[in-house]
Amino acid sequence: MKFSLRQLQVFVAVARSGSVSQAAVDIALSQSATSTALSEFEKQFDCQLFDRAGKRLRINALGGQLLPKAVELLDRAGEIEELLEGHAGLGSLRIGATLTIGNYLATLIVADFLRRHVEARVQLTVHNTATIIEQVAGFELDLGLIEGACHHPDLETQAWVSDELMVFAPPDHPLARRRKVGVAELMRETWILREKGSGTREVFEQALRHFHVEPTIRLELEHTEAIKRAVESGLGLGCISRLALKEAFRRGSLAPIHTPDLDLRRNFQFLWHRRKYRTSALREFLTACLAMSAGAKRSDLIDLPYIP
């Protein structure tokens, strides 16, 4: 062969980061060695895989065709190396989870997965849905665990477990004592919501779209815990997953508001690239996720350890 696995590793690292210097850090090479390897790779085949814009490198059409094949070959090579070194073939895995899933489910799954597969290596990152979709599409992540919709043509989703958002307030709020609250009454309140780009915000806005109303937003926050604290302080109403509110409702520090007119249902989903090779580690992790949610009709009904 005219190319080496190291050259492919350099190419993939540059494609993911868009920078030779960052790629060098990611794969523990010097910047000059990384730059040389990429240059020689392109010269060997008299081709260009990136468009240069100053120090930034943007993958071009040819590079885009090569990227999934290169990632697959490196994944398979990693499995071969693990096997020859006497392991069971589970290598590294890069997981991205949205905030609710990451904070309440994914960390528990990863911990159990690593206890059962001590040779495996898992990197878990937590971002909003839009960021996870972007990173899976760019092969920066092997698997996404998302709570919002995905319309990216290169990505494939699979439903995992159903979830439902819940409007909530401090326990002494007048609406918390009502058996049913209408949309018009809700719109007279101020709101503490997740940021644009989050799956939670998308579901909330979709539920209101049918009524042609706009909420008065007092704060936009990236973390569910911050939203819960703000609502507890009386700054407004919130709307996040029942899963994130389970213990607060049990303690009585927050109270649900019943809104039967709003459809706040959604699914947690698995997300991967259509051209992504599913390694044994990826398959095992999916099995672990399904095992955790087995028998639960909704995310907050999954049998979990105490969540403060």
N, C-alpha and C positions, 0 to 999 in steps of 0.2 A: 504494500500500500504506500501511496505517496504522502499520506498524512499520519500523524500520531494521535493517540488519545489526549496527550498533553495539549496539542494544538486545538483539538476540539474543546477541551476544558477551558482554555483561554478564550476561545471564541464565545462560548456560552456565558462565561463570566462577564465579558465585555458587553454582550447583548443584554444581559440582565441589568447591569449597572449603568450602561451608556458612557462609561469612562474607563480608560486604561488604568489610571491610578487606583480607582476603587476596585477594579477587577484584580489588580495585583494584590491588594490587601485581602480580598476575599479568598484567593487561592494560594496565599502565602508565597508569592514570587516577587522578585524585584520589579520595579516599574519598567526598567530597560529590558529585562527578560520577557516580560509580558508583551511589551510593544514589539519586540523582535519576533516573538513566536507568532503573533497575529500578522505581522508584515510578511513573514516567510510563508505562512499558510496561504495568504492571498496571492503571493507571487508564484507559488508552486502551480497554481491553477489559473494564473493570469486572470484573476477576477477581483471584484471589489464587493465586500460583504456589508460595508457600512458607508453611509454618507457622512462626510466630515463637516462639522460646523464648529470651528474653533477647537476647543478641547473636548467637546461633546461628540459622541459618535451615535448616529441614528441608524438602526438596522434597515437595510434596503430590501427590495423584493426578493433577491436571491438569498440574502441572509435569512429572511423570514421563512423561506422554503427549507433552508438547511436546519434552522433552530430546533424544531421538534424531532427531527431525525438524529441530530447530535445529542440532544437531551436523552433520547431513548437509548442510544448506543452507550452513553456514559452510565446510565442507570443499569443497563444490563452488565456492563463491565464491572460496576460496583458489586453487583450480586455475585458475579463469578469470583471476584477477589474475596468477598466474605466467605463464600463456599470453600475456596481453596485454603483459607486461613482457619478452617474448622468450625465456622459459625453456621447457623441454620439458614443463612441467606438473607437475613433482615439487616438492611443497611440504614442509611440516613433517610429522614422524612421531614419535609418542610410543610407545616400545617399553618393555615391562616384561618382565624375565627373572628366572627363579628362579636361585639362586646358582650351581649347577653350570653351567647353560647360560650365564648371564651372564659368569662368570669364564673359561670355557674355549671358548665358541663365539660368543656374541653380539657380544662386543667385536671379534672378528676380522671377523665379517660386516659390522658397522657400518662399520668402517674401510675395508673393500673397497667397500662400497656408496657411501660418501662420496667415495672416489677416482674412482669411475665416474660419479657424479652430483654434481658440485661445487656445483650450485645447491640441492641438497636440504639439509634441516636435520633432524637426528635427535636426540632426547632419549632416552637409555637409563637406566632405573632398575633396580636389582636388589633384590629382596625375596624372601620365601618364597612358596610357592604360594598360601596363603590370602590374603595381601595383594594379590598380582597379580590373583587372581579378583575380589576386592572392587573394585579400581581399574578393571578392564575393565568390570565391571558398572555402575560409576558414570560411565562414559565419560571417566575420567581418563586412560586409555590407549587407543591405537588397536589395539594388538596385544599379546597376552601370549605368552611362550614359557615353558611350564611343564613340570615333570617329575612332577607329581602328578595325581590324579584331579580332575575338576571336575563337580559335580552341580548347578550353578546353572541354573535353568530358562531364563534369558534369554541364556545364553552358548552358543556353539557351538565345538566342538573339532575339530581335524583332526590325525591322527597324522603325526608328522614322521619320527623315526628311533628305532629301538629302543635301549634302554639297559639296563644291568644293574648292580645293586649288588654289592659284594664285601665280605665280612668280611675284616679285615686286622689285623695285629699287628706288633710289632717283629720283625726277622728272627731274633732268638735265642729267640723264644717257642716253647715245646714244641709247641703246636698247629700252628705254621707248618711243621713238618717232617712232618706227617701227610698221607697221601693222601686221607683222608676224616675229617671231624669231625662227630659227631652233635649233635643239639640239646641233649640232656641235658648233654653236656660243655660246650657253649657257655654254658649257663645257670649254670654254676659260676664263670664269669668276670664281672668288672665291665666296664661299657660306657661309652664316650664317644660320645654320639649327637647328632644334630641336634635342634633344638627342636620342640615340638608346632606343627603348622601347616605344617611343611615336607613336601614331597612325598616326600623321602627317608625321613623318620621314618614316614610313613604306609605306605610299601611295606614297611619293616622290620617294623612292628607287624602288618601284614596277613599276612606270611609266618609269624610266630610264632603267630598266632591259632589256626591249625589244631591246634597242639600244646598249647594251653591253658597256656602258661607265660608268666612275666613276667621280663624281664631285670633285673639289678641295675645301675641307672644311677648312675654316679659323677659324670658331668658332662653337661650339655646345652649345646651351643655352636651359635652361629648360622652359623659359617663353616667350610667344609671344611678350609681350611688350618690353622685352630686345632685341629680334630679330629686332623688328621694329626700335628701337633706333639705333642699330648697323648699320642697312641698311641706315637709314637716315644720319648717319655719314660717309657713303661712304666706309664701310669696305667690302661690297660684296652684292650679290643678296640674297634674301630670298624667302621662299615658305611656306606660312601658309594659313589658311582658309580665304576665302573672308569675312566671318563674322567678323573676327578680323581686317580686313583692311578697312571695310566699311567707317568709319569716316575719316581715314587717306587719303583715295582716295578723299573723299568729300572736305576735307580741302586743298588737293594738296600737303601735306607734303611727300607723297609717290605716286608712279605711277605704274600701272600694266604693265607687259610685256606679250604680247600675244603669247602663245605657243600652237598652235592648234595640234601639233604633240604629245603632252604629254596628257595622260588621267589622270587627277588629281581629278576625281570624287570619292565620297565615300558616305556612309550613317552614320549619327549619329544613335546610337542604344541603346536600353534598354538591360540590362544584369541582369540576376538573376540565382540563383542556381535551377537546375531542381527539387530538393526536398524541395525547400523553400516554406513555407506556405505564401500565399499572404494575408496579413492583410488588414483590411479596409483602414488603412492609406496608405498602398502601392498602393492599387487600386485607391484611390482618387488622389494620387500624379501622377500616370500614366495618369489619366484623365486630370489633370492640365497641364501636359507636352503636351499632344495631343491638348488641347484647345489653347495653345499658338501658336503652329505651324500650326493650321488649316488654309487651303487655301494657304499656302506658298509652292511654288515649290522647294525652296532652302533656306538654313538657313539664308543667308544674306538678303532674301526678307521677313523675319518675321518682322512684325511691332513692333519695339522696341523703348523704350525711347532713347534719345540721348546718345551715347556711346563715351566718349572722347578718 
